[in-house]
Amino acid sequence: MKKLLLLFLVGLFSLSQLVAQQSTFEKGSKVLNLGIGFGSTLYTGSYYKIGVPPISASLEVGVADGILDKGSIGVGGYLGFSSHRYSYSYIGYTDSWSYSNFIIGARGAFHYPFVDKLDTYTGLLLGFNIASAKWTGTGTETTRSSGGGVAYSWFLGARYYFSDSFAVMGELGYGITYLNLGVALKF
């Protein structure tokens, strides 16, 4: 995975020497990302099943230009949700747990144009994870619990613009999911 990521970055840098770059994200830009995640960072193992796949929405506004020549800074909000189920049976008894996570936070990203129509960026998320759990067992009462804690993530992403206002996006990172794919709408 590290070699693939390094190869991807080297390829982007090499292309940047061949293509004239035009900034796709700048001060005043407003972009809404809508994504679905693949690979849970929260619950793993053979007994876990996805209830609602990781879904997310983030809104980012460009606040500064001219960073390292052509770079820009964007800040905004993030919402993410995911649910999972864990269950198993033994000697006629069944135990089942349902978990849900709702993450709300703020993101900051550094954008740098390497290739025309491609917005590449990296950034950090800091927020709060609101978690809830429900346990149900054979012949027992249902038990519920909830809690929360700090949520944080580093991410590396790209948006490829097919028009001035529509792009496909992808992000790698450690948040509610390892890989987030979706669309981006620029206002």
Residue pairs with C-beta under 8 A, 6 or more apart in sequence:
5 156
5 172
12 114
12 115
12 118
12 120
13 114
15 114
15 115
16 114
16 115
19 115
19 116
20 116
21 70
21 113
21 114
21 115
21 116
22 113
22 116
22 117
23 65
23 70
23 72
23 111
23 113
24 111
24 113
24 117
24 118
24 119
24 159
24 161
24 167
25 31
25 62
25 72
25 74
25 111
25 113
25 119
25 121
25 159
26 62
26 65
26 72
27 62
27 63
27 64
27 65
27 72
28 61
28 62
29 60
29 61
29 62
29 72
29 74
29 186
30 59
30 60
30 61
30 62
30 186
30 187
31 59
31 60
31 74
31 159
31 167
31 184
31 185
31 186
31 187
32 57
32 58
32 59
32 184
32 185
32 187
33 56
33 57
33 58
33 59
33 60
33 159
33 169
33 171
33 182
33 183
33 184
34 56
34 57
34 182
34 183
34 184
34 185
35 55
35 56
35 57
35 169
35 171
35 180
35 181
35 182
35 183
36 53
36 54
36 55
36 56
36 180
36 181
36 182
37 53
37 54
37 55
37 56
37 80
37 82
37 176
37 177
37 178
37 179
37 180
37 181
38 53
38 54
38 177
38 178
38 179
38 180
38 181
39 177
39 178
39 179
40 48
40 50
40 54
40 82
40 84
40 176
40 177
40 178
41 174
41 175
41 176
41 177
41 178
42 82
42 84
42 99
42 101
42 176
43 84
43 86
43 99
45 86
47 86
47 87
47 88
48 84
48 85
48 86
49 84
49 85
49 86
49 87
50 82
50 83
50 84
50 85
51 83
51 84
51 85
51 98
51 100
52 81
52 82
52 83
52 100
53 82
54 80
54 81
54 82
54 176
54 177
54 180
55 80
55 81
55 82
56 78
56 79
56 80
56 81
56 175
56 176
56 177
56 180
56 182
57 78
57 79
57 80
58 76
58 77
58 78
58 79
58 107
59 76
59 77
60 74
60 75
60 76
60 107
60 109
61 74
61 75
61 76
62 72
62 73
62 74
62 111
63 73
63 74
63 75
64 72
64 73
65 72
66 72
67 73
67 110
68 112
70 112
70 113
71 110
71 111
71 112
72 110
72 111
72 112
73 108
73 109
73 110
73 111
74 108
74 109
74 111
74 121
74 123
75 106
75 107
75 108
75 109
76 106
76 107
77 104
77 105
77 106
77 107
78 103
78 104
78 105
78 106
78 107
78 125
78 127
79 102
79 103
79 104
80 101
80 102
80 103
80 175
80 176
80 177
81 100
81 101
81 102
81 103
81 176
82 100
82 101
82 176
82 177
83 98
83 99
83 100
83 101
84 98
84 99
84 100
85 96
85 97
85 98
85 99
86 96
86 97
86 98
86 99
87 94
87 95
87 96
87 97
88 94
88 95
89 95
92 138
93 137
93 138
93 139
94 137
94 138
95 135
95 136
95 137
95 138
96 135
96 136
96 137
97 133
97 134
97 135
97 136
98 133
98 134
98 136
99 131
99 132
99 133
100 131
100 132
101 129
101 130
101 131
101 176
102 129
102 130
102 131
103 127
103 128
103 129
103 130
103 151
103 175
103 176
104 127
104 128
104 130
105 125
105 126
105 127
105 128
105 151
106 125
106 126
106 127
107 123
107 124
107 125
107 155
108 123
108 124
109 121
109 122
109 123
109 155
109 157
110 121
110 122
110 123
111 119
111 120
111 121
112 120
112 121
113 119
113 120
114 120
117 160
117 161
117 162
118 158
118 159
118 160
118 161
119 158
119 159
119 160
119 161
119 167
120 157
120 158
121 156
121 157
121 158
121 159
122 154
122 155
122 156
122 157
123 154
123 155
123 157
124 152
124 153
124 154
124 155
125 151
125 152
125 153
125 154
125 155
125 175
126 150
126 151
126 152
127 150
127 151
127 152
128 148
128 149
128 150
128 151
129 148
129 149
129 150
129 151
130 146
130 148
131 146
131 147
131 148
131 149
132 144
132 145
132 146
132 147
133 144
133 145
133 146
134 142
134 143
134 144
134 145
135 142
135 143
135 144
135 145
136 142
136 143
151 175
153 173
153 174
153 175
153 176
154 173
154 174
155 171
155 172
155 173
155 174
155 175
155 180
156 171
156 172
156 173
157 169
157 170
157 171
157 172
157 173
157 180
158 169
158 170
158 171
159 167
159 168
159 169
159 184
160 167
160 168
160 169
161 167
161 186
162 168
164 186
165 185
165 186
165 187
166 183
166 184
166 185
166 186
167 183
167 184
167 185
167 186
168 181
168 182
168 183
168 184
169 180
169 181
169 182
169 183
169 184
170 179
170 180
170 181
171 179
171 180
172 178
172 179
173 180
